Amino acid sequence: MNPIWFVRMARWARNPPSSARVKLVFGVIAVLLMIWGVEKLGWWPDWATATRARP
């Protein structure tokens, strides 16, 4: 593990993120999981799916 990561962890422990930022991060993760779930269930529209270009 790079020593810079220990410095980052110490800085984060001294100044933790605000509750609003934590809620934002969990909200973004929840939205991404919902999109992933909709796609796996087959409810994702065809117009929103990217097509692969031929090489």
C-alpha positions in Angstrom: 0.0 0.0 0.0 1.3 3.4 -1.0 2.1 5.7 2.0 0.1 8.5 0.4 -3.0 6.4 1.1 -2.2 6.5 4.9 -2.0 10.3 4.7 -5.4 10.4 2.9 -6.9 8.1 5.5 -5.6 10.2 8.4 -6.8 13.4 6.8 -10.3 11.9 6.2 -10.4 10.6 9.8 -9.6 14.1 11.1 -12.1 15.8 8.7 -14.9 13.4 7.9 -17.3 14.2 5.1 -20.6 16.0 6.0 -23.8 14.1 6.3 -25.1 15.8 3.1 -22.2 14.4 1.1 -22.6 10.9 2.5 -26.4 11.0 1.6 -25.4 12.2 -1.9 -23.0 9.3 -2.4 -25.5 6.8 -1.2 -28.2 8.4 -3.3 -26.1 8.1 -6.4 -25.3 4.4 -5.6 -29.0 3.7 -5.1 -29.9 5.3 -8.5 -27.2 3.2 -10.2 -28.4 0.1 -8.6 -32.0 0.8 -9.7 -30.8 1.4 -13.3 -28.9 -1.9 -13.2 -31.9 -3.7 -11.8 -34.3 -2.3 -14.4 -31.8 -3.4 -17.1 -31.5 -6.9 -15.7 -35.3 -7.3 -15.5 -35.5 -6.4 -19.2 -37.5 -3.2 -18.7 -34.7 -1.0 -20.2 -35.9 0.7 -23.4 -34.2 -0.2 -26.7 -33.6 3.4 -27.6 -31.5 3.9 -24.4 -29.2 0.9 -25.3 -25.9 1.7 -27.0 -25.0 -0.4 -30.0 -21.5 -1.6 -30.7 -19.8 -0.2 -33.8 -18.3 -2.8 -36.2 -14.5 -2.8 -36.1 
